Amino acid sequence: MKKFAFISALALLLGSCSKGDKEWTLNGELPQDSESIVLELPSATGGWYAADSVSVDSNGRFTLTRPRANSQIYRLKIGGQYVYVPADSTETLSLVMNPGGGYVIEGSREATLFSEINDILSSPADSTTNRRLLKALQDDFGSTAAYYAFLRTEGKSKTLLRAVANAYSTQKPDDPRTAILMARLRAASTPTPSGETIVIEAPELGYFDIELLNRKGEMTSLSSVADTHSLTLLAFVNSAAETAPAVNLNIGEAYTAYPQLGVYEVGFGENQHQWAEATAELPWTNVFQSESASQTHLGQYNISAIPTFFLIKNGEIIERINNPADIKSTISKYL
């Protein structure tokens, strides 16, 4: 059933082919023992069908031409391996495959993202896999590559699902994929008749990394803190607000009580000098985010009001905290 859903969702893209006489071309270079490749398209019945084929010359090169498409995904059958490539508005892409089976797709931003996503998902999963996938897509959640990543992970991550669904809803409200994403997002949080909530069968797909300037003017990332602590508190705080000292007092109580806790505090404000003075005595990691440039991180973490806090453990977000007074008691459950 999962495979059918994956293919059926891809099949919706078939209606995106352009009507003109423009062509999409893929130039490829394969190991010299390759004989031919087959280009396949997804069918609405849940499978793939062969739409074209091309022979490989004695040097392992080939050229495949199709009617130009808009946000299409093709599958190439090369020997016993399948390669997914984007067919977007770019006219020409290139594919280079090495004898070991790895490959690189170039020619467009989408192609580069496809290669990166495939590399991440084809490698043995570890604690960094989730974060690397989100980082690769952090500026492109409205892309075909992001939708492809959603399909490859079978929509099991709320983090990725929410990011892609929100981007598509905003940027591509009439795209048929938007309806799929929004329906899946609703299903992830809609109670069943028995009162249970549908849970996506996988851990959250990590957190969005942040890299901002600290008080010394050095770029400092959230991952540099999360990777070196068993538990990390990510705090979004309005440094200029009257409540900021009280919020930092709550953070400080937890920081003092749990030496193994890492803290990465993002301070929002318009005046960086005032922020630096206000945080000068705080012993944990503090970085500055200008209010005029704050929407990216607030959107990624689905934040509508600050202060807001998150707990990160083993590369995953495990808790969201909205009340500063709950910071210490919530942390106590994990340390």
N, C-alpha and C positions, 0 to 999 in steps of 0.2 A: 504493500500500500504506500509506503514511504517513497519507493522508487517511482510508482505511478504518479504520485503528487509532484515529485521533482520534474518528471518529464512533461506532465500535463501543463505545469506552470511555464516551462520553457516553450511549449507549443503555442502558447498565447502570443509569443513574440512573432510568430509567422505572419501575422497580419501587419507587421511593421515594415515590410519590404517596400521600397520606393517604386513608383510607377514609371519613372523615366528610363532612358536607355543608358544611364550611367552604369559603370561596372565596378565591382569590388574585386581586387586581385590579391592573391596570397602567393608570394614567392617563397619557396622553401628550399632548405638544404638539409638532407638527411644522410645517415651513414650509407656508404656506397653499396651495401648489400641489400638495401631497400628496393622493392620492385614497383609497388604502386600504393596509392592511398585512396581511401574512399571518404567522400564528404557526406555526412549524415545530418538530417534534420529531425527534430522531434515531432512525433505525430500526436494527435489529440487522444489517441487510444492508449497512450502510455509507453510507446516504444520509440525506436528510431528507425528511419528508413533511408536507404541510400539515394542520394539526390544527384551525385556526380562522382566521377573517379578520374584519376589522372596518373599517367605513368611517370616514373622517375628515370632520368637519364643516367648514363654511365658514371657521371660525377656526383650522383645523388641529388640533383637539383630538379625542381618541378615548378610549374606555374599553374595556379588554379584560378579561374575567373568565373564570377557569378554576377547576376544582376545586383546592383548596389542596394544594400539594406540599411535600415535604421534601427539600431539597438537590437540586432539579432545575435543569436549565439549558434555557432556551428560546432559540430563534433567531427573530428578527423580520426579515422581508423587507420593507424599506421602499424602494420604487422599485428601484434597482439596488444598494442597500447592505444589508448584513446587520449586525444588532445582536444581541449575546448578552446575555441578562439572567438573573439568578438568580431562581428561584422557591423561596424558603425559607419558613420558618415565619411570616415577616412577611406580613400580610394585604394591604397596599397599598404599591405602589411608584409612582414617577413617572419619566417619561422626557421629557426636553426635548432636541430636536434643532434645531440652528441651520442656516441655509441652506447653510453651507459643508460640512456633513456631520458636524461634531463633535457630540457629545451627552453628556449627564450623566444618570446614573441615581441616584436617591435613594430613601430610605425604610428602609434597613437598612444595617448594617455591610457585609454582603455586596455590596449594590448599590454602595456607595461604592468598595469594593475593585475591583469589576468595571470601574467607570469609570476608576479609576486605572491598572489593568492595561492596559486598552484604549488609554489615552492613551500609556502608555510603549511598548507594542509597535507602535503605529501611527505613532510618530514615527521619523524616520531614526535608525538605530542609530549610536551613538557610544560613546566610552569610558566614559560614565556610565550607559548603558542598563542594564547588568547590575546595578550597585549600586543603582539606583533601584528596580528590580523587587524585589530582595531586601529593601530597606528598607521598601517598601510592605507586604510580607507578613510582616515579622519577628515580629509578635505573632499572626499568623493562619495559620500553616502547616497547621493542621488544618481550614481552612475550605474551602467549595466554591470560593471564589475562587482559593485556592492550587492546587487540583486543576485548575481552569480554566487557570491560568497554566502548569502542567505540560503540559497538552494543547496549548495554543497554541504552546509552545516545542518540542513534540513529544518531550519527555523528553530533550532533547539535553544538558542541563546536569546534571552530577553534583551540583553544589552545591544546586541547586533540588530535584532529584529526591531527594537524601538528606534534605533538610530536610522536605519534604512527606511522604515515606514514613515517616520516624521519627515525625512528628506524628500521622499517621493510625494507625500501628501502636499508638501509646500511647493515643490518645484515642478511636479508632474501630476497634477490632480486628475487629468483625463487619461493617463496611461493605464492600461488594463492591469499592469502589475501592482499599481497602487491599491486597487480593490483587494487583491490577494493579500498584500502586506497588512492592510488595515484589518481585514477579517481575521488574519492570524494573530494580530496583536490583541484584538478584542477577545479571541478565544483563549489567549494566555491568561486572562484575568477575569473571565466571566464565570460566575458560579454555575455549577451544574444543578439539575433539579434536586439532587440529593443534598445540595448545599455545599458541596466540595468545589474547590477552585481547580480549574484545569492547570496543571503544572507542566511546563516544558521540561522534557526528560533529559536535562543536562545542567551542569552548573552554569552560572552566569559567565559570559565570555569575557571575563576580566574587566579592566577599567581603562578609561581613556587617559593616556599619559599627558602630563602638563609640564611645560618647561618655561620658566619665567625667571626674571632677575631677582636675586636676593639682595640683602642690604649692602653687600660688598660689590654689587654690580656684576655678579657672576651668574650665568645661566645655570639654573638648578632644576632638575627634573623630579617629578613625583616618584618615578621608578627608582631613582637613586636612594630614596628613603625606604620605599616599600620593599626593595630587594635586600635590604640590610636589617630589617626588623621583622619579628614574627607577627606583629600586628601594627598597622599604621592607621592613624586618624587623619583623614583628609578634611580640612576645615575651610569653608568659604565664609569669610567674615567681612563686613563693611567696617573698615578701619576708622572711618570718620564718624561712625554712629556713636551716640551717647552710651549705648549698651556695650560697646566694644570692650572696655575694661572688664566688665562683669563676665563677658563671654570668655575672654582670655584667662580669667580666674578659674572658670570651670575647666578649661583645657589644662591649665597649670596643675590643678588638683589631681587630674588623671595622670599627667606626665610625671609628677612627683611620686605618685603611688605605684606606678608601674614602669620601672626603669627600662624594660624591654619594649616599651611603646615608642614608635616613631610618630612624629607629627609633621605634617606638611600643611601649613596655613597659607591660603591664598587671600591676601588682603586687597579689597577693592577700594578705590578712591581716585580722586582727580589730582591730588597733590602728593607726589612721591616722597618729597622731603618730609612732609608731616607724617606720612606712613612710617618712614624710617625712624623718626624720633619716637613715635608711639610704640614701635615694636623693638626698640633698641635693647631692652632688658629681657626680652623673651628668649629662653634658651633653646627653643626648637627651631626648625626650619621655617622661615617666613619668606614669602615671595610677593611681589607686587603686580597687581593687574589693574590697568587703567579702566575706569568705568566705561569709557567710550569704546573700548575694544574687548568688552567682557562677554559678548553674546555667544561666542564659540563655546567656551567651557560651560557656561550656564545651560546652553542648549544640549550639549553632550550629556550632561548629568541631570537633565530634566529638572532644573531648579527654577522655581518661580519666586522664591523669597529667600533672603539670607538673614541670619546665619543658617547654614545647612551643613551637615557633617556625614561622612561615610567612613566605615571601617573596612580596611583591605587586609585580607589574609591569604597567603599562598597565591597571590596574583588575582584574587577575585574579590569583588565587593560583597560583603556578607551582611552588612547592616547599613541602614540609612537612619540618621538621627536628626530630628527637627528641633528638639528642645535642648538647649545647652545644658540644662540642669540634669539631663539624662545621660550625659557623656560618660561619667565615671561608672555609674551602675551598669550601663550597657557594656562597657569595656570589661568589667569584672566577670562577665559571662565567658570571656575568651582567654583571660590571663589569670 
